Amino acid sequence: MFLTSSCYYNKSLVYLQNRNFSGNKATLIEGKRTPYKLQPADILSVQIKSSAEKEVSGIFNISTQNIMMANPGTLFLEGYSIDVSGKITLPILGEMMIKDLTVEEAQQVIQANANKYFNNAIVIVKMISFKVTVLGEVKNPGYYFVYNNQATALEALGMAGDLTNFGNRRNIKLLRQQASGTEVILLDLTNSDLLKSEFFFLKPGDVLYVEPLKARSKRLNLELLSVLFAATTTAVLIFSYVNTNR
């Protein structure tokens, strides 16, 4: 019985099972990568560089050091936010509609407008508000900034230090905000079919919650009982000592 329980426990810790992977030949699993479409409240870094007009760089560009520090306050103040109508407002260039465009498409729109004002301008657009939150049975819960437009659930969990041994790998809750409310999707990390799911790829604002295994609750209950037993034993010993020395 112990061996059976141990085998089941070990199997519950293994990711991406139910496929015959080989060390000699790569196994291709086709995924569903859907490019993220920009939405209101997203924050962009917009760099416009021009060798002919060097002062342009000082007007638009965010300090690379500030971006790498990933300070939410700094990014909010120095980045360019998309307003509720889906527009971004840049110095000199004015308003541009970029809602429901990919980052690459937004860059093309801004490039076309920059060409009207500057000679030999180069436009670089990056999303700097791609943040995911990882909670529950992970080693380092918290929020993390992502500098990859195709970030995956495994990457986010890796940034959080991976799951603890008491994390339920078969039942990860993915919470995703939509215009009409919050979607809740269940992810099974032990099933390699996860790699084919559109939900394997994260979107800005996603939250991953790792539920604890039942074994976690049993262990906590056992620890609580141990503390109570120790406290009771101590109380009995003190009571006996007091009565003996009266």
C-alpha positions as CSV (number, residue, x, y, z in Angstrom):
1,M,0.0,0.0,0.0
2,F,2.9,2.3,0.8
3,L,4.5,1.7,-2.5
4,T,1.3,2.3,-4.4
5,S,0.8,5.6,-2.5
6,S,4.4,6.6,-3.2
7,C,4.1,5.9,-6.9
8,Y,0.9,7.9,-7.2
9,Y,2.5,10.8,-5.3
10,N,5.6,10.8,-7.6
11,K,3.4,10.6,-10.7
12,S,1.5,13.6,-9.5
13,L,4.7,15.7,-9.5
14,V,5.7,14.9,-13.1
15,Y,4.8,17.5,-15.8
16,L,3.6,16.7,-19.4
17,Q,2.9,13.0,-19.2
18,N,0.8,10.7,-21.4
19,R,3.2,10.9,-24.4
20,N,6.1,8.8,-25.6
21,F,8.8,11.4,-25.8
22,S,12.1,10.3,-27.2
23,G,15.7,11.3,-26.6
24,N,16.6,10.5,-30.2
25,K,13.8,12.3,-32.1
26,A,12.0,15.5,-31.4
27,T,8.3,15.3,-30.8
28,L,6.4,18.2,-32.4
29,I,3.2,19.3,-30.6
30,E,1.4,22.0,-32.6
31,G,0.3,24.9,-30.4
32,K,-2.3,27.6,-30.7
33,R,-0.4,30.9,-30.5
34,T,-2.7,33.8,-30.8
35,P,-1.0,37.2,-31.0
36,Y,-2.1,39.5,-28.2
37,K,-4.3,42.4,-29.3
38,L,-3.7,45.7,-27.4
39,Q,-6.4,46.9,-25.0
40,P,-7.2,50.0,-23.0
41,A,-4.9,50.5,-19.9
42,D,-2.0,48.7,-21.6
43,I,1.2,50.6,-21.3
44,L,3.8,50.9,-24.2
45,S,7.3,51.9,-24.5
46,V,7.7,54.0,-27.7
47,Q,11.1,54.8,-29.0
48,I,11.6,57.1,-32.0
49,K,15.1,57.5,-33.2
50,S,16.4,59.7,-36.0
51,S,20.0,60.2,-37.0
52,A,19.0,63.4,-38.7
53,E,17.2,64.8,-35.7
54,K,18.9,63.6,-32.5
55,E,16.7,65.7,-30.2
56,V,13.8,63.4,-31.1
57,S,15.2,60.6,-28.9
58,G,15.0,62.8,-25.8
59,I,11.3,63.6,-26.4
60,F,10.0,60.0,-26.7
61,N,12.3,57.5,-25.2
62,I,12.0,55.9,-21.7
63,S,15.2,55.2,-19.9
64,T,16.3,51.6,-20.5
65,Q,17.3,51.4,-16.8
66,N,13.8,52.4,-15.7
67,I,12.3,49.7,-17.8
68,M,14.6,47.0,-16.5
69,M,13.9,48.0,-12.9
70,A,10.2,47.1,-13.6
71,N,8.9,49.6,-11.1
72,P,5.1,49.8,-11.7
73,G,5.0,53.4,-10.7
74,T,7.8,54.5,-13.1
75,L,6.3,52.5,-16.0
76,F,2.9,54.1,-15.4
77,L,4.3,57.6,-15.3
78,E,6.8,57.3,-18.2
79,G,5.1,54.9,-20.5
80,Y,2.3,55.6,-22.9
81,S,-1.1,54.3,-21.9
82,I,-3.9,53.3,-24.2
83,D,-7.0,55.2,-23.1
84,V,-10.5,53.9,-22.8
85,S,-11.3,54.7,-26.4
86,G,-8.3,52.6,-27.6
87,K,-6.1,55.5,-28.5
88,I,-2.5,56.4,-27.6
89,T,-1.3,60.0,-27.5
90,L,2.3,60.8,-28.3
91,P,4.1,64.1,-28.3
92,I,4.0,65.8,-31.7
93,L,2.3,62.8,-33.4
94,G,-0.9,63.2,-31.5
95,E,-3.7,60.6,-31.1
96,M,-3.6,57.2,-32.9
97,M,-6.1,54.3,-32.6
98,I,-4.3,51.1,-31.8
99,K,-6.9,49.1,-29.9
100,D,-7.2,45.5,-31.1
101,L,-3.8,45.8,-32.9
102,T,-0.8,43.6,-32.2
103,V,2.3,45.4,-30.9
104,E,3.8,45.0,-34.4
105,E,0.8,46.5,-36.1
106,A,0.8,49.4,-33.6
107,Q,4.4,50.0,-34.4
108,Q,3.6,50.2,-38.1
109,V,0.8,52.8,-37.4
110,I,3.2,54.9,-35.3
111,Q,6.0,54.5,-37.9
112,A,3.7,55.9,-40.6
113,N,2.8,58.9,-38.5
114,A,6.4,59.5,-37.5
115,N,7.5,59.5,-41.1
116,K,5.3,62.6,-41.6
117,Y,7.3,64.6,-39.1
118,F,10.8,63.2,-39.0
119,N,13.4,62.2,-41.5
120,N,14.8,58.6,-41.4
121,A,12.9,57.9,-38.2
122,I,13.0,54.4,-36.7
123,V,10.1,53.4,-34.4
124,I,10.4,50.7,-31.8
125,V,7.3,49.7,-29.7
126,K,7.4,47.3,-26.8
127,M,4.7,46.4,-24.3
128,I,5.9,47.1,-20.7
129,S,2.8,46.4,-18.7
130,F,2.7,42.6,-19.3
131,K,2.3,41.5,-15.8
132,V,1.1,38.1,-14.4
133,T,0.3,37.1,-10.9
134,V,1.1,33.6,-9.4
135,L,-0.6,32.6,-6.1
136,G,-1.0,29.5,-4.0
137,E,1.3,26.6,-3.6
138,V,4.4,28.0,-5.3
139,K,7.8,28.8,-3.8
140,N,7.7,32.6,-4.5
141,P,4.1,33.9,-5.0
142,G,3.7,37.4,-6.3
143,Y,3.4,39.4,-9.5
144,Y,5.9,39.2,-12.3
145,F,6.6,41.4,-15.3
146,V,7.0,39.5,-18.6
147,Y,9.2,40.7,-21.4
148,N,8.0,38.1,-23.9
149,N,4.8,38.5,-25.9
150,Q,4.4,34.7,-26.1
151,A,4.9,33.9,-22.4
152,T,3.5,30.5,-21.2
153,A,2.0,29.2,-18.0
154,L,5.1,27.2,-17.4
155,E,7.3,30.3,-17.7
156,A,5.2,32.1,-15.2
157,L,5.3,29.2,-12.7
158,G,9.1,29.1,-13.3
159,M,9.4,32.7,-12.4
160,A,7.6,32.0,-9.2
161,G,10.1,29.3,-8.3
162,D,8.0,26.3,-9.4
163,L,5.2,24.6,-7.4
164,T,5.9,23.2,-4.0
165,N,5.5,19.5,-3.5
166,F,2.1,20.2,-2.2
167,G,0.9,22.1,-5.2
168,N,-1.9,20.4,-7.2
169,R,-0.4,20.1,-10.7
170,R,-3.7,18.7,-12.2
171,N,-5.8,21.7,-11.2
172,I,-4.2,25.1,-11.8
173,K,-6.8,27.9,-12.0
174,L,-6.1,30.5,-14.7
175,L,-8.1,33.7,-14.1
176,R,-8.4,36.0,-17.1
177,Q,-10.2,39.3,-17.3
178,Q,-12.6,39.9,-20.1
179,A,-14.9,42.8,-20.9
180,S,-17.9,40.9,-19.6
181,G,-16.2,39.5,-16.5
182,T,-13.6,37.0,-15.4
183,E,-13.0,33.7,-17.1
184,V,-11.7,30.7,-15.0
185,I,-9.9,28.0,-16.9
186,L,-8.4,24.8,-15.4
187,L,-5.0,23.8,-16.5
188,D,-3.5,20.3,-16.0
189,L,0.3,20.5,-16.0
190,T,0.6,16.7,-16.0
191,N,-1.1,16.4,-19.3
192,S,1.1,17.1,-22.4
193,D,-2.0,18.1,-24.3
194,L,-1.7,21.4,-22.4
195,L,0.9,22.4,-25.0
196,K,-1.8,22.4,-27.7
197,S,-4.2,24.6,-25.7
198,E,-4.7,28.3,-26.5
199,F,-4.7,28.9,-22.7
200,F,-1.1,27.6,-22.4
201,F,-0.1,31.1,-23.6
202,L,-0.7,33.9,-21.1
203,K,-2.1,37.4,-21.6
204,P,-1.4,40.6,-19.6
205,G,-3.2,40.6,-16.3
206,D,-3.6,36.8,-16.0
207,V,-3.6,35.2,-12.6
208,L,-2.5,31.6,-11.9
209,Y,-3.7,30.0,-8.7
210,V,-2.2,26.7,-7.5
211,E,-4.4,24.8,-5.2
212,P,-2.9,22.7,-2.4
213,L,-3.2,18.9,-2.5
214,K,-5.3,17.2,0.1
215,A,-2.1,15.9,1.6
216,R,-1.3,19.5,2.5
217,S,-4.4,19.8,4.6
218,K,-3.7,16.5,6.3
219,R,-0.2,17.6,7.1
220,L,-1.4,20.9,8.6
221,N,-4.0,19.0,10.6
222,L,-1.3,16.7,11.9
223,E,1.0,19.6,12.8
224,L,-1.9,21.2,14.6
225,L,-2.7,18.0,16.5
226,S,1.0,17.7,17.5
227,V,1.0,21.3,18.9
228,L,-2.2,20.7,20.8
229,F,-0.9,17.4,22.2
230,A,2.4,19.0,23.3
231,A,0.5,21.9,24.9
232,T,-1.9,19.4,26.7
233,T,1.1,17.3,27.9
234,T,2.9,20.4,29.2
235,A,-0.3,21.6,31.0
236,V,-0.7,18.1,32.7
237,L,2.9,18.1,33.8
238,I,2.7,21.6,35.3
239,F,-0.6,20.7,37.0
240,S,1.0,17.5,38.5
241,Y,4.1,19.4,39.6
242,V,2.0,22.0,41.4
243,N,-0.1,19.4,43.2
244,T,2.9,17.4,44.2
245,N,4.7,20.4,45.8
246,R,1.7,21.8,47.8
